[in-house]
Amino acid sequence: MKGKIYFAADFHLGLDTKKHTNAEREKLICSWLTTVSKDAAEIYLLGDLFDFWFEYKRVIPKGHTRFLGKLAEVVDSGIPITVFTGNHDLWMFGYFEEELGIPVYSNPVIRQWNNKKFMLGHGDGLGPGDRGYKKLKKVFAHPVPQWLFARLHPNLGIALANYWSAKSRKTSAREAFLGDEKEWLIQYCEEILKDDPGIDYFIFGHRHLPISHLLSNRKSYYFNTGDWINHFSYILFDGEQVELKYFEPGLD
């Protein structure tokens, strides 16, 4: 493996926060992409890149121009980028593949670098609990509701989706670490290890909390990327070890 592997998630572009406007956060994210591209072998973006995303046949949501342009620039420079859908941007239907040359995944995948085995994904709907969302996700992933939503004019459809997105984010926010027994993604990792004890690292987003956690087998780790709303955090694999890091422009 030549170069480093970077992982980030939960940009939620389109969202203004108390600390930063959306434009400020977009510039920070682009600055991070510029910085890591100096030594990156690959970049993985693990979902919820947008606070809402729906690809109509001839329309994509307004905005994100700097971000999309930066992704194209990085890919054109020869650095592969892989994207995962999250619960806020699961309606990706080919735009990233066709326009940017970026593969998009909706489910966790396994990758291996330097004899280290990784499971990567966004993290929504995994593990026990959250049954209401799991049912809702099945509806959102079904082609009939997608077809019906696409019949709405984008002005109405995107306005409705943004309302739902804000409500969903408020109800799912849990800043404090809840412990092994209540963190659903930790429980998911423990279950996966029963069938595949060879996984060294689980890296997910969705939780919005930077986490580095040693699992019960005392050799595998669960990492959460955190978010770019409050933490501006990401994960780095340098070929030997995995680290949780925070972006400070001019210092990375």
Buried (B, 14 or more C-beta within 10 A) or exposed (E): BEBBBBBBBBBBBBBEEEEBEBEEBBBBBBBBBEBBBEEBBBBBBBBBBBBBBBBBEEEBBEBBEBBBEBBBBBBEEEBBBBBBBBBBBBBBBEBBEEEBEBEBBBEBBEBEBEEBBBBBBBBBBBBEEBEEBEEBBEEEBEEEEBEEBBEBEBEEBBEEBBEEBEEBBEEBEEEEBEEEEEBBBBBBBBEBBEEEEEBBBBBBBBBBBBBEBEBEEEEBBBBBBBBBBBBBBBBBBEEEEBEBBEBEEEEB
